Amino acid sequence: MRKTTVTSASQITATGGGGWPCGGGLNLSVKLNVVLLLSVVATNLVSLYQLSLRAVTAPPLLPPLLQQQQLSHRDDDLLIRQLDAIRAGVSQLNHLRSSSPPPPPPPPELLLYSHLAPVASACSAHPDLLHRYMSYAPFAPCPDDALSLAEPLLLRGCHPLPRRRCFAPTTASSASMLKLPTDPFSPLPDGAVRWPKDGKCRSFSCLPPSLGFDVARTEAGRFLRARGPLDLTAPQLLRLASLSRAGPIRLGLDIGGGTGTLAARLKKLVNATVLTTTMNLGAPYSEAAAARGVVPLHAPLQQRFPVGDGTMDVVRAGHAVNRWIPEAALEFLWYDADRVLRPGGLLWVDHFWCRRADLEGVYAAMLRRLGYKTIKWAVGDRTVGKDEVYLTALLQKPFG
């Protein structure tokens, strides 16, 4: 009888009860089998203990033969009652198992996240890069492989990086030797960067001015003069913030802000603190922003912004935010900007470019789903491609 019962429990385990392969149905079957096996083992142990106890303590009041027959009948009755109790318990567990609702399907948002980089498997998806990156000697200098390993891992969503017990390489120059500028629009000191030994540039003057490293001339006029309706200057931003009752601009986040020119401009105008997200893709953007006295956040676009909810007065999406970002990841970016903006805060979409056919149906609709008030909305042709356009928008988060 015990053998038959255990076989039935095994069949329950094999059938699984439906649901997801790793979901609640299989876990419940395993739990039922464990309870059944423990019941059988406990019953046998109790029976053996009672039999041994009676054999030691029972007085010989009856003749040996009659006493043995009576004990045998009692043992059989006890065993039958215990087996009936086990059957009843198994039937009750089967009833509970069959009446429990199936596990819910995974939410669509989880399936959507699984196709993007900022998930737990982002590092394990690239074992070759991760193995090379983690092959370092603890309590010693870290390998100087930021451009060859660190940046590719960051771009693939493997962040924060796992090195913890080695000393990151730094520049050989001290702060006094560098003569760090107090004016963020002064020329950048070349000693603030660990220039790659095999790189073609070992100074800021070697880099193209269009990348934002000519801070004393090219960047000095940015966000001060408007060249067309797509431009929004820093004084215009401050005036529109006042007219829209957004309040003062004290804290901000500049997504893909390059060398931190917007942060430098608002720092000079109103002493605002603007964090700039950067990536060192082909040029030392983080080091340049830090040399200017503004805060660089070395983070990819798909990462959750490392600031608290409802803390920012303004969030700007610069030229790095464009149609090359997958639509799902871009929508996550807009909603993360909404998360960090305080009520009445401003979302500044600066020169977002896309195909003309996708502007209204995809990207404008994506922004309008936020339910923000439109303060500025300007669309213009992109000179590079005839079928591409720029969008500059200033949107205000609702107050409540």
C-alpha positions in Angstrom: 0.0 0.0 0.0 2.8 2.5 0.8 4.4 1.6 -2.5 1.2 2.4 -4.4 0.9 5.7 -2.6 4.4 6.8 -3.3 4.0 5.9 -7.0 0.9 8.1 -7.2 2.8 11.0 -5.7 5.6 10.6 -8.3 3.0 10.7 -11.1 1.7 14.0 -9.6 5.2 15.4 -9.8 5.7 14.2 -13.3 2.5 15.8 -14.6 3.4 19.1 -13.0 -0.1 20.6 -13.0 0.3 23.0 -15.9 1.5 26.6 -15.7 5.0 27.9 -16.4 7.9 25.5 -16.3 9.5 27.4 -13.5 6.3 28.8 -12.0 4.2 28.0 -8.9 2.6 24.8 -10.2 5.8 22.7 -10.2 6.8 24.1 -6.9 3.5 23.1 -5.3 3.9 19.5 -6.7 7.3 19.2 -5.2 6.0 20.5 -1.8 3.2 17.9 -1.9 5.6 15.1 -2.6 7.9 16.2 0.2 5.0 16.3 2.7 3.9 12.8 1.6 7.3 11.3 2.0 7.8 12.9 5.4 4.4 11.6 6.5 5.4 8.0 5.5 8.7 8.3 7.2 7.2 9.8 10.4 4.5 7.0 10.5 7.1 4.3 10.3 9.2 5.8 13.0 6.2 6.2 15.3 5.2 2.6 14.7 8.6 1.3 15.4 8.9 3.4 18.5 5.6 2.2 19.9 6.3 -1.4 19.1 9.7 -1.3 20.8 8.2 0.6 23.8 5.5 -2.0 24.3 7.9 -4.9 23.9 10.0 -3.4 26.8 7.4 -2.1 29.2 4.4 -4.4 28.7 3.9 -6.8 31.7 3.4 -10.5 30.9 -0.3 -10.6 32.2 -1.4 -13.1 29.5 0.1 -16.3 28.3 2.9 -15.6 25.7 0.8 -16.9 22.7 -2.3 -14.9 23.6 -0.2 -11.8 24.3 1.5 -12.0 20.9 -1.8 -12.4 19.1 -3.3 -9.4 20.9 -0.3 -7.2 20.2 -0.4 -8.3 16.5 -4.1 -7.3 16.2 -3.4 -4.0 17.9 -0.5 -3.3 15.6 -2.5 -4.1 12.5 -5.3 -1.8 13.6 -2.9 1.0 14.4 -1.2 0.6 11.0 -4.5 0.6 9.2 -5.6 3.8 11.0 -2.3 5.5 10.2 -2.5 4.5 6.5 -6.1 5.9 6.4 -4.8 9.1 7.8 -2.1 9.3 5.2 -4.7 8.7 2.4 -6.9 11.4 3.8 -4.0 13.8 4.0 -2.9 13.1 0.4 -6.5 13.5 -0.8 -6.7 16.9 0.9 -3.4 18.0 -0.5 -4.5 16.9 -4.0 -7.8 18.8 -3.6 -5.9 22.0 -2.5 -3.5 21.5 -5.5 -6.3 21.1 -8.0 -8.3 24.0 -6.6 -5.4 26.5 -6.4 -5.4 29.1 -9.3 -2.7 28.7 -11.9 0.2 31.1 -11.7 -0.3 34.4 -13.5 1.5 35.0 -16.8 4.5 37.3 -16.7 3.6 40.9 -17.2 4.2 42.4 -20.6 6.6 45.0 -19.1 8.9 42.2 -17.9 9.0 40.6 -21.3 9.8 44.1 -22.8 12.6 44.6 -20.2 14.1 41.2 -21.1 15.0 42.4 -24.6 16.8 45.5 -23.3 20.3 45.9 -21.8 19.5 47.0 -18.2 18.6 43.6 -16.8 20.5 41.2 -14.6 21.7 39.1 -17.5 23.5 42.0 -19.2 26.9 40.9 -17.9 26.4 37.2 -18.2 25.4 37.7 -21.9 29.0 38.6 -22.7 31.2 36.1 -20.8 34.3 36.7 -22.9 34.4 40.4 -22.1 33.5 39.9 -18.5 36.1 37.2 -18.0 38.8 39.4 -19.5 37.6 42.3 -17.4 37.6 40.3 -14.1 41.1 38.9 -14.7 43.0 41.2 -12.5 45.2 41.0 -9.4 43.4 42.1 -6.3 45.0 44.9 -4.1 47.1 46.0 -7.1 46.7 48.6 -9.9 43.8 47.8 -12.2 44.6 47.0 -15.9 44.5 50.1 -18.1 41.8 48.8 -20.4 39.0 51.3 -20.0 38.5 51.9 -23.7 38.9 48.2 -24.8 36.8 46.6 -22.1 35.0 49.0 -19.7 33.2 51.1 -22.4 32.0 48.1 -24.4 30.6 46.5 -21.2 28.9 49.8 -20.3 27.3 50.1 -23.7 26.0 46.5 -23.4 24.3 47.3 -20.1 26.8 45.6 -17.8 26.8 48.4 -15.2 28.0 49.0 -12.5 31.2 47.4 -13.5 32.3 44.6 -11.2 35.9 45.5 -10.3 36.1 46.4 -6.6 39.5 45.5 -5.2 42.1 47.2 -7.5 43.3 50.7 -7.8 42.0 52.5 -10.9 44.7 54.3 -12.9 44.8 58.1 -12.7 46.8 60.9 -14.2 50.3 61.5 -13.0 49.7 65.2 -12.5 48.5 66.6 -9.2 45.9 69.4 -8.9 48.5 72.0 -8.2 50.5 71.0 -11.3 47.3 70.9 -13.5 46.3 74.4 -12.6 42.6 73.5 -13.0 40.6 76.5 -14.3 38.0 78.3 -12.2 36.2 79.5 -15.3 34.5 76.6 -17.1 35.1 78.3 -20.4 38.9 78.5 -20.0 41.1 76.2 -22.1 41.2 72.6 -20.8 44.5 71.4 -19.3 45.9 68.4 -21.3 47.2 66.9 -18.1 43.7 66.1 -16.8 43.4 63.1 -19.2 45.2 59.8 -19.3 45.7 59.8 -23.1 45.9 56.3 -24.6 49.4 55.3 -25.6 48.3 54.1 -29.0 45.8 56.9 -29.6 46.4 59.5 -32.3 45.5 62.4 -29.9 47.4 63.4 -26.8 45.9 66.9 -26.3 42.5 68.6 -26.5 43.7 70.7 -29.4 44.0 67.6 -31.5 40.3 66.7 -31.1 37.7 68.2 -33.5 36.2 71.4 -32.2 32.7 70.1 -33.1 33.0 67.5 -30.4 32.8 70.2 -27.7 36.4 70.3 -26.6 37.2 73.8 -27.8 35.5 75.3 -24.7 37.2 78.7 -24.9 35.9 79.6 -28.4 33.3 77.2 -30.0 31.6 76.3 -26.7 31.7 79.8 -25.3 28.8 80.9 -27.5 26.6 77.9 -27.1 23.3 78.4 -25.2 23.8 82.2 -25.5 22.8 83.0 -29.0 20.0 81.4 -31.0 20.7 80.7 -34.7 17.2 79.6 -35.6 13.8 78.5 -34.2 15.2 75.1 -33.2 17.7 76.7 -30.7 16.8 77.4 -27.1 19.2 79.5 -25.2 19.9 79.3 -21.5 18.4 82.8 -20.9 15.3 81.8 -22.8 15.0 78.6 -20.7 15.2 80.7 -17.5 12.6 83.2 -18.7 10.2 80.4 -19.8 10.6 78.7 -16.5 9.6 81.8 -14.7 6.6 82.5 -17.0 5.3 78.9 -16.7 5.6 79.1 -12.8 8.1 76.2 -13.0 10.2 78.0 -10.3 13.9 78.6 -10.3 16.3 76.3 -12.1 18.6 75.0 -9.3 19.1 71.3 -10.2 19.2 69.7 -13.6 20.2 66.6 -15.6 21.8 66.8 -19.1 21.5 63.5 -20.9 24.3 62.9 -23.3 25.6 66.4 -22.6 29.1 65.9 -24.0 31.7 68.1 -22.2 29.1 69.7 -19.9 28.6 73.1 -21.7 25.0 73.5 -20.5 26.0 72.7 -17.0 28.8 75.2 -17.2 26.5 77.9 -18.7 23.8 77.5 -16.0 26.4 77.4 -13.3 27.7 80.8 -14.5 24.2 82.3 -15.0 22.3 81.2 -11.8 24.8 79.0 -9.9 22.7 75.9 -10.8 24.0 72.4 -10.5 23.5 70.3 -13.6 24.6 66.6 -13.8 25.9 65.5 -17.2 25.7 61.9 -18.4 28.7 61.0 -20.5 30.4 58.1 -22.3 34.1 58.2 -23.4 33.3 57.1 -27.0 36.4 58.1 -28.9 37.1 61.1 -26.7 37.6 61.9 -23.0 34.2 63.5 -22.3 34.1 62.6 -18.6 37.6 64.1 -17.9 36.8 67.2 -19.9 33.6 67.9 -18.0 35.3 67.3 -14.6 38.2 69.7 -15.6 35.5 72.3 -16.2 34.2 71.9 -12.7 30.9 70.2 -13.5 29.8 66.8 -12.5 30.0 64.0 -15.1 27.9 60.8 -14.7 29.7 58.1 -16.6 26.6 56.2 -17.6 25.0 54.8 -20.8 21.6 56.0 -22.1 19.8 52.8 -21.2 20.8 53.1 -17.5 18.3 54.3 -14.9 19.3 57.8 -13.9 21.2 57.7 -10.6 19.2 60.5 -8.9 16.1 60.4 -6.7 12.5 60.7 -7.6 11.1 64.2 -8.1 14.4 66.1 -7.5 15.3 67.8 -10.8 14.1 71.2 -12.0 15.0 70.5 -15.7 16.0 67.5 -17.7 17.6 68.0 -21.2 18.0 65.3 -23.8 20.9 66.3 -26.1 22.0 65.2 -29.5 22.9 61.7 -28.2 19.2 61.0 -27.8 17.8 60.3 -31.3 16.1 57.8 -33.4 18.9 55.3 -33.2 17.7 54.4 -29.8 15.2 51.5 -29.9 11.7 52.7 -29.4 11.1 50.7 -26.2 14.4 52.0 -24.6 13.6 55.6 -25.7 10.2 55.4 -24.0 11.8 54.1 -20.8 14.2 57.1 -21.0 11.3 59.6 -21.2 9.5 57.9 -18.3 12.7 57.9 -16.2 13.0 61.6 -16.9 9.4 62.0 -15.7 10.4 60.1 -12.5 13.2 62.4 -11.6 11.4 65.7 -12.5 9.6 67.5 -9.7 6.0 68.7 -10.4 6.2 71.6 -12.7 9.7 70.6 -13.9 10.8 71.1 -17.5 11.7 68.4 -20.1 13.8 69.9 -22.8 14.1 67.8 -26.0 17.0 69.5 -27.9 17.4 68.8 -31.6 16.0 65.2 -31.6 16.3 63.9 -35.1 14.3 61.2 -36.9 12.6 60.3 -40.1 9.9 62.7 -41.1 7.4 59.9 -41.5 8.0 58.7 -37.9 7.8 62.1 -36.2 4.0 62.2 -35.6 3.2 58.6 -35.5 6.0 57.4 -33.3 8.0 60.0 -31.4 5.6 62.9 -31.0 2.9 60.4 -29.9 5.4 59.0 -27.4 6.1 62.4 -25.9 2.4 63.4 -25.8 1.6 60.2 -23.8 3.5 61.9 -20.9 0.6 64.4 -20.6 2.9 67.4 -20.3 2.1 71.0 -21.2 3.8 72.2 -24.4 5.7 75.4 -23.9 7.8 75.2 -27.2 7.5 72.8 -30.1 9.6 73.5 -33.2 10.3 71.2 -36.2 12.9 71.8 -38.9 14.6 70.0 -41.7 17.8 68.2 -41.1 20.4 69.2 -43.7 22.1 65.8 -43.7 19.1 63.9 -45.0 16.1 65.2 -47.0 13.7 62.8 -45.3 14.9 63.6 -41.8 13.8 66.4 -39.4 14.8 67.9 -36.1 12.5 68.4 -33.1 13.1 70.8 -30.3 10.4 70.8 -27.5 10.1 72.3 -24.1 7.5 70.4 -22.0 6.3 70.9 -18.5 5.4 68.2 -16.1 1.9 68.6 -14.5 1.9 70.2 -11.0 -0.3 67.5 -9.5 
